Structures are given as structure tokens and as C-alpha cells.
Amino acid sequence: MDYFGISVGELRKQLEMFDDDAEIYAGGLTLYKLKLVGEKLVQMEFNEYVHRNQEGRLIIDEY
């Protein structure tokens, strides 16, 4: 499986500098949940479906 990610440890390190009540903005996407999809792979799920069309353009569809 090809994917681009960040380790949970690296994400924690990067978040250390922020207050606990700071909000994370995901470019307009709405976080739905975090899901374990492999032994050591966490998937962020959003309320929107993000994918590439046949021309390679990034598409965001709302459910």
C-alpha cells in the first residue's frame, strides 16, 4: 500500500507546543474519527471523501 503518513510519535512531538484547547484546522475537512486499519496504521477519516479523478485532479465530495 502506498501512502504518505507521519508516525503517532512524530505527530505528538509536533503538537507539544500547542495548548490542549487549541483547535486543528484540516483545510476545510471535518474529522470524523481515527481508525486502526493495520497493526501499526491509523487512518484519519473525514466526513468528506477525498480522491483523485482519472485526470489526477484532487476531488472532495461530501457524503
C-alpha positions as a printed Julia matrix, in Angstrom:
63×3 Matrix{Float64}:
   0.0    0.0     0.0
   1.38   3.39   -0.97
   0.55   6.21    1.41
   2.16   9.27    2.89
   1.98   9.49    6.63
   3.52  10.55    9.88
   4.16   8.41   12.94
   2.0    8.92   16.01
   5.16   9.77   17.93
   6.19  12.47   15.44
   2.67  13.93   15.48
   2.76  14.09   19.29
   6.13  15.87   19.19
   4.8   18.45   16.75
   1.66  19.02   18.85
   3.59  19.51   22.14
   4.0   23.25   21.55
   0.25  23.89   21.41
  -2.21  24.33   24.26
  -4.69  21.5    24.84
  -7.59  23.76   23.87
  -6.05  24.78   20.52
  -8.0   23.55   17.51
  -6.58  21.77   14.49
  -7.72  23.0    11.06
  -7.69  20.42    8.28
  -8.13  22.64    5.25
 -11.91  22.61    5.46
 -12.23  18.86    6.03
 -14.25  17.7     9.04
 -12.59  14.97   11.13
 -14.94  12.04   11.68
 -12.76   9.52   13.53
  -9.39   7.8    13.82
  -9.44   4.13   12.9
  -6.86   1.37   13.3
  -6.65  -0.31    9.87
  -3.45  -2.28   10.31
  -1.21  -3.46   13.11
   0.54  -0.06   13.14
  -1.54   2.01   10.74
  -4.05   4.62   11.92
  -6.37   6.12    9.32
  -7.91   9.57    9.74
 -11.45   9.52    8.43
 -13.25  12.68    7.4
 -16.89  13.46    6.68
 -15.77  14.29    3.14
 -14.47  11.83    0.53
 -11.13  12.97   -0.95
  -9.86  11.21   -4.07
  -8.24  11.8    -7.47
 -10.22  11.58  -10.69
  -8.97   9.9   -13.89
  -7.05  13.06  -14.85
  -5.28  13.09  -11.48
  -7.17  16.11  -10.12
  -7.96  16.1    -6.41
 -11.7   15.87   -5.77
 -13.56  16.43   -2.49
 -17.1   15.07   -2.28
 -19.42  15.46    0.69
 -21.24  12.34    1.93
